Amino acid sequence: MTSAKKYDAIVIGAGVGGLSVATLLAKEGKKVLVLEQLDRPGGRALSIQGKEIADKGLDWYKKVLASQFTYIADSDPAIEKILADRMLDGYTLDIGYHAISANGAGYMLDFEDLIGGLPEVAKHGAMYGNYFKGTLYRDVAGTFVDPQLKKIGKEMKIPFLSFYYEAYGLPEEEIDRLEKVSFQEWAEGKGITKSDILFDHLHSVGTLFSTINDPKDISMGDIFRYFKHAFGPKLTRNVLGFVGGFVGNGTMEWSKAIVEKLKGFGGEILYKSRVLEIKVDDAKVTGVRVETPDGEETFLADTVISNIPAQHTFKVIDRKYFPEAWSTKVESMYGYGSYAPYMGLNKLVMPEEEAKMGLKNTCILPKSEGYDYDVYICWNIQSAVDPSVAPAGKYLYTAYLPLTEKESRNPELVKKIVARLPEFMEEIYPGFKESIDWKLDLVCWKLEGVAKSINQAGTQKVPVRSEHVKGLFFAGDTAKGYGVAMDCAIASGVICAGEILGKDFGIR
Ligand SMILES: Cc1cc2nc3c(=O)[nH]c(=O)nc-3n(C[C@H](O)[C@H](O)[C@H](O)COP(=O)(O)OP(=O)(O)OC[C@H]3O[C@@H](n4cnc5c(N)ncnc54)[C@H](O)[C@@H]3O)c2cc1C
C-alpha cells in the first residue's frame, strides 16, 4: 500500500477564490495541492469554445453548466439545431455574461501585483452608461463625469457625486455601519431621490456592483468599502479609466494564467478530482478523500481551504463538527441568480459607440409582472470590445439580468423575461430582432454566492478561518470579501492566505 501524499495546504476548487489563495500560499513556499472537479479552472468564471459544445454534445454541456449552478432555459432555434448546424463554432462563451470590474483594476490588480504581475492576459476595457426615459447617461469613469448629470446635480443642488467620492474620507467603523444601510436609504438622506434621473443613474451602478435589483436591499457599506480600498489607491496610479471590461478570449484565460503561476511557484493542480470528504480528527482537519480518474485517493494536510460556495459546505464535511446555529445560518445565506443570455448577431444595428459600451436599464420588466423588484439589465456586444470571442463578420451579445435565486428557478418568470428581451432590444434599436442568428438563454441561480444585501454583505459573510474546526478555511465569494463578484472572490482568497500565513497582504 502506498502512503497518502502530504501537503501543507489543500484547496478544494479552482474557482478564482481558490486559485488566489493557492497561488499566494505556493509563492510563500508552501506545498499546495488544488483539487478541481471539472477538467478546467475558473469555476463560475469559466469559458467554453462554441465548437467544443458541438463536438462534445448537449449532455456534456448541460453537465458543465449544472456544476456551476446554470441551466439552459430556452434557445432559438432549438439547441439541438444550433449544435447540429454548428452555429456556435468560432464563438467563445463564458458561463453567462462575465465582465471584470474596472477592467481588472480592482482587487484583481492588487492580487496580480502580489504574484509578480500578469502581462500575458489581455484585458479590453469598456465604458458603461444607463438609458433612462430614452436618454443615455454615461457612468463616471476615472475623472469623467457625464455633463448632463453634472448639470442636474448643480441646478438642483444634489451632491450625487458623493456616491463615488465619499468613501475615501470614511473611517472603517462608518463603513461597517453602512454595510447595513441600503442604497435607497443613503440616497434619500442625500436628497438624491429628488431627481429621478440621478437616482436611476446611481441605482443602475449600485445594481452593477451588487447584482441586486431592489435599491432597498443593496448594501451601501459594501460599495463604499470597495471604492475606498479597491479603487482608492488606483486613482493615484492612473489605472482607473474603465467601468468594466472583458478578459481577452474569455474570462477563463485569467484563471488559466493563474494556474501557470501556481505551477511556477511549485503548486500542483489535479482536474477531474472531486473531493468527497474533508477528513477531521479531534476537531482538526487531517486531509481529504477524493474521487480521481484513477479511483479514490486520500491526500493529507493540516490546512484545507474550501472554495465551494459555503452553503454547500456540508456536502464535503459532516455538520456534526459545527454548532447547529452556525450551520443553519450558513445554509440560509442567499445568493443572487441571473438570466444570462447570449446572442449571435449578423450585424450591428446600434451606433458604434453604444455597441462598445456596457448599457444598463433599471427596468426591463416591472415588479408588477410578479418579480421581487423591477428587473434590471446590463448588456454588451462583447465582441465589439474583444473581437476574439466571435467569428469574423459575426457579433456576440451577452447580458445579465439579475433574478433572485427563487425567480431563477420559477419557469413562468423565466419564460416571461426570455420572451421580453428581444422585444426590449427592438424597442431601442429597430432591426435588432432581424440581426439575431441564434439565441441561447442560460439561467443561473448563483451568480453571486452571497448577495451583497444589507443583511449579509462584507464582514457579515462566513469568516475565512473556521472557528469550529482547526485548519479549515473558506475562500470565495461566499466568504469574507468585498466588491463585485469575481473581485470579491479574489479579495477573499487574499484575506484567507493572509490569515493562514499570519501576513498582511493589504486586503483585510
Ligand atoms: C452567469 C454568471 C455571470 C457572472 N457574471 C459576472 C460578471 O460579469 N462579473 C463578475 O465579476 N462576476 C460574475 N459572475 C460571478 C463570478 O463568476 C463568481 O462570483 C466567481 O467566479 C466565484 O468564484 P469562487 O471562487 O467564489 O467560486 P466558484 O467559481 O464557485 O468556484 C468553486 C470551484 O469549486 C469546484 N468544486 C465544487 N465542489 C467541488 C468538489 N467537491 N471537489 C472539487 N471541486 C469542487 C467548482 O467546480 C468550482 O471550480 C458571474 C457568474 C455567473 C454564474
The ligand as an SDF file (V2000), in Angstrom:
LIG
                    3D

 53 58  0  0  0  0  0  0  0  0999 V2000
  -23.7990   33.5860  -15.3100 C   0  0  0  0  0  0  0  0  0  0  0  0
  -22.7920   34.2660  -14.4420 C   0  0  0  0  0  0  0  0  0  0  0  0
  -22.4270   35.5590  -14.7380 C   0  0  0  0  0  0  0  0  0  0  0  0
  -21.4730   36.2110  -13.9500 C   0  0  0  0  0  0  0  0  0  0  0  0
  -21.0760   37.4700  -14.2850 N   0  0  0  0  0  0  0  0  0  0  0  0
  -20.0720   38.0630  -13.5990 C   0  0  0  0  0  0  0  0  0  0  0  0
  -19.5410   39.3130  -14.0200 C   0  0  0  0  0  0  0  0  0  0  0  0
  -19.9650   39.8980  -15.0090 O   0  0  0  0  0  0  0  0  0  0  0  0
  -18.5220   39.8460  -13.2910 N   0  0  0  0  0  0  0  0  0  0  0  0
  -18.0220   39.2320  -12.1960 C   0  0  0  0  0  0  0  0  0  0  0  0
  -17.0990   39.7600  -11.5520 O   0  0  0  0  0  0  0  0  0  0  0  0
  -18.5260   38.0500  -11.7820 N   0  0  0  0  0  0  0  0  0  0  0  0
  -19.5450   37.4640  -12.4470 C   0  0  0  0  0  0  0  0  0  0  0  0
  -20.0540   36.2610  -12.0360 N   0  0  0  0  0  0  0  0  0  0  0  0
  -19.7040   35.7600  -10.7160 C   0  0  0  0  0  0  0  0  0  0  0  0
  -18.3290   35.1580  -10.6200 C   0  0  0  0  0  0  0  0  0  0  0  0
  -18.1430   34.2330  -11.6500 O   0  0  0  0  0  0  0  0  0  0  0  0
  -18.2260   34.4840   -9.2570 C   0  0  0  0  0  0  0  0  0  0  0  0
  -18.5070   35.4020   -8.2320 O   0  0  0  0  0  0  0  0  0  0  0  0
  -16.8310   33.9540   -9.0030 C   0  0  0  0  0  0  0  0  0  0  0  0
  -16.2990   33.3290  -10.1390 O   0  0  0  0  0  0  0  0  0  0  0  0
  -16.9140   32.9950   -7.8290 C   0  0  0  0  0  0  0  0  0  0  0  0
  -15.6600   32.4230   -7.6010 O   0  0  0  0  0  0  0  0  0  0  0  0
  -15.4390   31.4760   -6.3470 P   0  0  0  0  0  0  0  0  0  0  0  0
  -14.0020   31.1930   -6.3000 O   0  0  0  0  0  0  0  0  0  0  0  0
  -16.0630   32.0850   -5.1540 O   0  0  0  0  0  0  0  0  0  0  0  0
  -16.2930   30.1730   -6.5580 O   0  0  0  0  0  0  0  0  0  0  0  0
  -16.6050   29.1780   -7.7590 P   0  0  0  0  0  0  0  0  0  0  0  0
  -16.3540   29.8070   -9.0640 O   0  0  0  0  0  0  0  0  0  0  0  0
  -17.9660   28.6510   -7.4810 O   0  0  0  0  0  0  0  0  0  0  0  0
  -15.5150   28.0390   -7.5670 O   0  0  0  0  0  0  0  0  0  0  0  0
  -15.7310   26.8560   -6.8630 C   0  0  0  0  0  0  0  0  0  0  0  0
  -14.9580   25.7570   -7.5550 C   0  0  0  0  0  0  0  0  0  0  0  0
  -15.0540   24.5780   -6.7770 O   0  0  0  0  0  0  0  0  0  0  0  0
  -15.2630   23.4650   -7.6350 C   0  0  0  0  0  0  0  0  0  0  0  0
  -15.8740   22.4130   -6.8080 N   0  0  0  0  0  0  0  0  0  0  0  0
  -17.0890   22.4100   -6.2200 C   0  0  0  0  0  0  0  0  0  0  0  0
  -17.2610   21.2930   -5.4860 N   0  0  0  0  0  0  0  0  0  0  0  0
  -16.1160   20.5890   -5.5890 C   0  0  0  0  0  0  0  0  0  0  0  0
  -15.6670   19.3500   -5.0350 C   0  0  0  0  0  0  0  0  0  0  0  0
  -16.4290   18.6220   -4.2110 N   0  0  0  0  0  0  0  0  0  0  0  0
  -14.4310   18.9080   -5.3640 N   0  0  0  0  0  0  0  0  0  0  0  0
  -13.6240   19.6230   -6.2020 C   0  0  0  0  0  0  0  0  0  0  0  0
  -14.0070   20.8030   -6.7520 N   0  0  0  0  0  0  0  0  0  0  0  0
  -15.2270   21.2820   -6.4340 C   0  0  0  0  0  0  0  0  0  0  0  0
  -16.1580   24.0290   -8.7110 C   0  0  0  0  0  0  0  0  0  0  0  0
  -16.1510   23.2540   -9.8930 O   0  0  0  0  0  0  0  0  0  0  0  0
  -15.5210   25.4000   -8.9220 C   0  0  0  0  0  0  0  0  0  0  0  0
  -14.4640   25.3520   -9.8510 O   0  0  0  0  0  0  0  0  0  0  0  0
  -20.9560   35.5700  -12.8070 C   0  0  0  0  0  0  0  0  0  0  0  0
  -21.3320   34.2650  -12.5190 C   0  0  0  0  0  0  0  0  0  0  0  0
  -22.2350   33.6080  -13.3250 C   0  0  0  0  0  0  0  0  0  0  0  0
  -22.6090   32.1920  -12.9830 C   0  0  0  0  0  0  0  0  0  0  0  0
  1  2  1  0
  2  3  1  0
  2 52  2  0
  3  4  2  0
  4  5  1  0
  4 50  1  0
  5  6  2  0
  6  7  1  0
  6 13  1  0
  7  8  2  0
  7  9  1  0
  9 10  1  0
 10 11  2  0
 10 12  1  0
 12 13  2  0
 13 14  1  0
 14 15  1  0
 14 50  1  0
 15 16  1  0
 16 17  1  0
 16 18  1  0
 18 19  1  0
 18 20  1  0
 20 21  1  0
 20 22  1  0
 22 23  1  0
 23 24  1  0
 24 25  2  0
 24 26  1  0
 24 27  1  0
 27 28  1  0
 28 29  2  0
 28 30  1  0
 28 31  1  0
 31 32  1  0
 32 33  1  0
 33 34  1  0
 33 48  1  0
 34 35  1  0
 35 36  1  0
 35 46  1  0
 36 37  1  0
 36 45  1  0
 37 38  2  0
 38 39  1  0
 39 40  1  0
 39 45  2  0
 40 41  1  0
 40 42  2  0
 42 43  1  0
 43 44  2  0
 44 45  1  0
 46 47  1  0
 46 48  1  0
 48 49  1  0
 50 51  2  0
 51 52  1  0
 52 53  1  0
M  END
$$$$
